[in-house]
């Protein structure tokens, strides 16, 4: 890891479809929430060491990587520090961090010791979750098989509504 005071990286934000310098924020103010600098290679080393038990006992790591269950039985999709999910049926954990001018997306598949890190010096990303899932699926040899299709607005309206899925949350479809 690198000291935030030892490096200077240009930071950007996207407003009205244009990139501009991000609002100033002293990286000494955010402490661990945004004052860490790393590389994708170092993040892989971190995940490997974490999963190998070099920082946490296996039972604590298991809690961190397991979706927390609320008192009503609902799973939150979030462990102690990581969002839980899967890529093509392989359990995954991920973390997303955003701070003035920076965006970090890191996903890890513990069973495969496979990770992906997307580091941007802009705090307005395209959807990295979809991109990362596609890339991890290819690395697993199980690429997603779907096709983009065009549909008339009149047909899309039939799907308009709020959907409740097995995982927590509601999903809205608006044409």
N, C-alpha and C positions, 0 to 999 in steps of 0.2 A: 504494500500500500504506500501511497505517496502523501506527503504533507500538502495540504491545500495552499500553503503559503509558498511552497517551492515551485509550483507550476502555475502558469497562466494560460487559460484556454478561452478562446472567444465563445461567448454564449449568445444564443439567439432565441427569439420567440416569433411565432407566426401570428400576424394580425391582418385581417382583411386580405388574406391571400398573399401577403408579402412577408418576407423575413426582415427582421430588424434586431438591433442589439437588445438583449434582454435587460429588464430592469436590474439595477445594481443591487446586489446583496453580498455583504461580507461573508465569506465562507466560514469565518470564525464564529458567526452567530448561530449557524445551524448545527454545529457540533456533529454528532454521528448521523443525524438525519440528512446531511447533505455535504459534509466536509470531508468525505472520503473520496479519493481518486483511485482508480484501479484500471486494470486492463482485462479483456476477456480471458486471457490466459491465466491471470491471477485469480479470477473468479472461479475458473475450473479447478484450480489448486485448492481454493477455499472449500468448494463443495466436496471435493474428494476427501480432504482432511476432515471435514465435518462428518461425512458419512462413515469414514473409517474410525470414528470415535476419538479423534485427537483433541476435541474441544468439549464434547458433551457425552454423557453416559448414553448408551443405546436406548434406554427406556425414556429418557428425556427427549432425545431426538425423535423418537417414535411419536411422542405427544406433539412435538412441533410440526411434524409432517402428517398428522391425522386431523381430519375435519372435526372441529369441536361440536359436541352435541348439546343443544340447549335443554333446559329442564322440561320442555314440552316434547322433546325427542327430535326436533328439527336439526339437521346438520347445517352448519354455517358455511361450509366450503372453505374454511380458514382454520389453520392450525395455530400454534403459538409462534406467529411471525411469518408464516408462509401461507399463500393461497394453495389449496389442494385441487387436484384434478387428474386428468389423464390425457395421454396422447396415444391414440389408436389402442386403447385398453391398457397401456403401461402407466402406472401411477406416476404423477408428476407433482412437483411443488414449484411455485414461482413467486417472484417478488417484483413489484413495480415501484419505482421511485421517481418523483418529479420535484424539481426545485428550479427556481429562476434560471432558465437557459439550459437545463440539463434534464435528460430523461434516461432512465435505466430500466431495462427489462431483463430479468434473469430467470430462466427455467431450468429445472434439473430433474432427471429421471433416475432416482437412486438405484433401482434394480439394474439399470444398464450403465451406470456411471457416465451418463451422457448429459451434457448441458449446452445451453445456448445463451449467449449474452448479447444484448443489443444496447449499445451505448451511443447516445446522441448528444450533441451540443446544441440541441434545440428542444424546448419543452413542449412542443406540439407535434407528436408523432403521428404517422399513419398508423393503422392498427397493427402493432407489433405482435399481439397475441396470435392472430391468424398467420402472419408470416412465420413466426417462431414455430407454431404447431406444424405448419407445412414442412418446414426445414427439418424438424425433429422426426417427423413421420418418414421423410425420405431417408434420413440417416438410419432409421430403424428398418428400412427396406419395406415399409408399409405405407406408401404414399396415399393420400386421400384421393378418392375417385369421385369427382363431381364435375358438373359442367355448369357454367354460367348460362343462364337463359334469359331471353327478353320476354317480357309479358306486358300486355296492354294494361293501362291503369284500371280499366273497368274490371279486368280479371283479378288484379291485385286487391281490389276492394273487398273481395270475398274473404281474404285472409286477414283483413284489418281487425285489430282487437288487442286485448291484453291476454297473454298466455302465462299460465303458471306451470312450471316444469318441476321435475323431481328435485332438481337442485334448487337452492334458495333463490328467491327473487322473482320478479315479474318481468316479462319481456313484451314490448309493445311493437306492433307492426303497423306502420302508416305508409300508404303509397305516396 
